[in-house]
Amino acid sequence: MKPVTKVTGRMVPLPQADVDTDQIIPKQFLTRIERTGYGEFLFFDWATTEDGQPSSDFFTNDPTRQGAKVLVAGRNFGCGSSREHAVWAIQDWGFDAVIAPSFGDIFRNNSVNVGLLTIELPDEIVAQLQDLAQSPAAVITIDLENQLIECGDFAVEFDFDSDSKSRLISGLDPIGLTLQEDPSISDYESRRPAWLSSGS
């Protein structure tokens, strides 16, 4: 996966709490086997009117929000079922990071595995960022290496798990992490008795 060291771009505020993975990507779009192409279905039920037309009131249909890189969400974002598609949809729409007071545990783990940066901040700090994000022109910079967020005169440091930080900066998904041990794995395999070989 692509290494994540710094994210710079415009923001989108989504202050609702308890946004679950079914709201992020509804179940009818989970039949695809690819990891791409989900962005157009992000928050589909909120972004579409009852007659199937794009809702002008939702950010995914707002031209001034296109290209935004950071979603500033409410508490317990990504709760619910463990579908990886929710993370894929967020990334595929164009977001590189999500900031919220808290996340669903599985959603947060899935995010690390595909290179989506998720940052937890206190409610009052997230509220300040959501206020700043009301302006489609506001630009935020998230510096993962130095664990610092800046937006104009606003600046705040954030905590981040050291193992997840290392993986994101190095661009290591679970497969990449395993392949780091390839010399040890190959050495072990070369010393296995023949009768333990696969297919014997």
C-alpha positions in Angstrom: 0.0 0.0 0.0 1.0 3.6 -0.4 3.1 5.0 2.5 1.3 7.7 4.6 3.5 10.4 6.1 1.5 13.6 5.5 -2.0 14.5 4.3 -2.8 17.9 3.1 -6.1 19.0 1.6 -9.6 20.3 2.2 -12.0 19.0 4.8 -15.6 17.8 4.9 -17.6 18.0 8.2 -19.8 15.0 9.1 -20.8 15.7 12.8 -23.3 12.8 13.2 -22.4 10.3 15.9 -22.6 6.5 15.6 -22.3 6.4 11.8 -22.1 2.7 11.1 -20.6 0.8 8.2 -24.0 0.1 6.7 -24.5 3.9 6.4 -21.0 4.3 5.0 -21.6 1.6 2.3 -25.0 -0.1 2.2 -25.2 -3.9 1.9 -26.5 -4.0 -1.7 -23.1 -2.8 -2.9 -21.1 -5.6 -1.2 -21.4 -8.1 -4.0 -18.4 -6.8 -5.9 -15.1 -8.6 -5.5 -12.8 -5.7 -6.5 -11.4 -3.3 -3.9 -12.2 -0.3 -6.1 -15.3 1.4 -7.5 -17.1 1.9 -4.2 -16.6 5.7 -3.9 -19.7 6.5 -5.9 -21.8 4.6 -3.4 -20.4 6.3 -0.3 -23.2 7.2 2.1 -25.6 6.2 -0.7 -28.8 6.4 1.3 -27.9 10.0 2.5 -26.7 11.1 -0.9 -29.8 10.0 -2.8 -33.4 11.1 -2.7 -36.4 8.8 -2.5 -36.8 8.9 -6.2 -33.1 7.9 -6.8 -31.8 11.3 -7.7 -28.6 12.8 -6.2 -29.4 14.9 -3.1 -28.1 18.5 -3.4 -27.9 18.7 0.4 -25.2 16.1 0.8 -21.5 16.7 0.4 -20.8 13.9 -2.1 -22.9 15.8 -4.6 -21.4 19.2 -3.8 -18.9 20.4 -6.4 -17.1 22.6 -3.8 -16.4 19.4 -1.8 -14.9 17.3 -4.6 -11.3 16.5 -4.0 -11.5 16.9 -0.2 -8.9 14.7 1.6 -10.0 14.7 5.2 -13.4 13.7 6.7 -14.1 15.2 10.2 -16.7 12.9 11.7 -18.6 12.3 14.9 -18.1 10.0 17.8 -18.0 6.2 17.3 -17.5 6.5 13.5 -17.4 3.2 11.6 -19.2 1.2 14.2 -21.3 -1.9 13.2 -20.4 -4.8 11.0 -16.8 -5.5 10.0 -17.1 -4.8 6.3 -13.8 -3.7 4.8 -15.8 -2.1 2.0 -16.6 0.8 4.2 -12.9 1.8 4.3 -12.5 1.1 0.6 -15.5 3.4 -0.2 -14.0 6.2 1.9 -10.7 5.9 0.2 -12.1 5.5 -3.2 -14.1 8.7 -2.9 -10.9 10.4 -2.2 -10.4 10.7 1.5 -6.9 10.0 2.9 -7.8 10.5 6.6 -10.7 10.6 9.0 -10.7 12.5 12.2 -13.2 11.7 15.0 -13.5 11.5 18.8 -13.6 7.7 18.5 -13.9 4.9 16.0 -15.3 1.4 15.8 -12.4 -0.9 16.7 -12.7 -3.1 13.6 -13.1 -0.1 11.3 -9.9 1.4 12.8 -8.0 -1.8 12.3 -9.2 -2.2 8.7 -8.1 1.4 8.0 -4.5 0.7 9.1 -4.5 -2.4 6.9 -5.2 -0.4 3.7 -3.5 3.0 4.5 -6.4 5.1 5.6 -5.3 7.4 8.5 -7.7 7.6 11.4 -7.0 10.1 14.2 -8.8 10.3 17.5 -9.1 13.7 19.1 -11.1 15.1 22.1 -14.7 16.1 21.3 -14.0 19.8 21.7 -11.0 19.7 19.3 -13.1 17.8 16.7 -15.8 20.4 17.1 -13.3 23.1 16.3 -12.2 21.3 13.2 -15.8 20.8 12.1 -16.4 24.5 12.4 -13.3 25.2 10.3 -14.4 22.6 7.8 -17.6 24.5 7.2 -15.6 26.5 4.7 -14.9 24.4 1.6 -11.7 26.4 1.1 -10.1 25.5 4.5 -7.0 23.4 4.1 -5.7 21.1 6.8 -2.3 19.4 7.1 -1.8 16.2 9.1 1.8 15.4 9.7 1.9 11.8 10.9 5.7 11.7 11.5 5.5 14.6 13.9 1.9 13.8 15.0 0.8 17.4 14.4 -2.4 18.8 12.8 -2.4 22.4 11.4 -5.2 24.4 9.8 -4.5 28.1 9.5 -3.8 29.4 13.0 -5.1 26.2 14.5 -2.6 23.6 15.6 -2.9 20.5 17.8 -0.7 17.4 18.5 -2.3 14.0 18.5 -1.5 10.6 19.9 -1.0 7.6 17.6 -0.2 4.0 18.2 3.5 3.5 17.4 3.1 0.1 15.6 0.3 1.5 13.4 2.4 4.6 12.7 5.4 2.6 11.6 3.3 0.5 9.3 1.6 3.5 7.7 4.8 5.4 7.2 6.4 2.3 5.7 3.4 1.4 3.6 3.1 -2.1 5.0 -0.2 -3.9 4.8 -0.5 -7.3 6.5 1.0 -9.1 3.5 3.9 -6.6 3.3 4.5 -7.0 7.0 4.7 -10.8 6.6 7.0 -10.5 3.6 9.5 -8.7 5.8 10.1 -12.1 7.4 10.7 -13.8 4.1 14.3 -14.7 4.8 13.4 -16.4 8.0 10.4 -18.2 6.4 12.5 -19.4 3.5 15.2 -20.6 5.9 12.6 -22.5 8.0 11.1 -24.1 4.9 14.5 -25.2 3.6 15.1 -27.1 6.8 11.7 -28.9 7.0 11.8 -32.7 6.5 10.7 -33.8 3.1 7.8 -35.7 4.5 6.4 -32.5 5.9 6.3 -30.8 2.5 2.9 -29.8 1.2 1.2 -32.5 -0.9 3.2 -35.4 0.6 
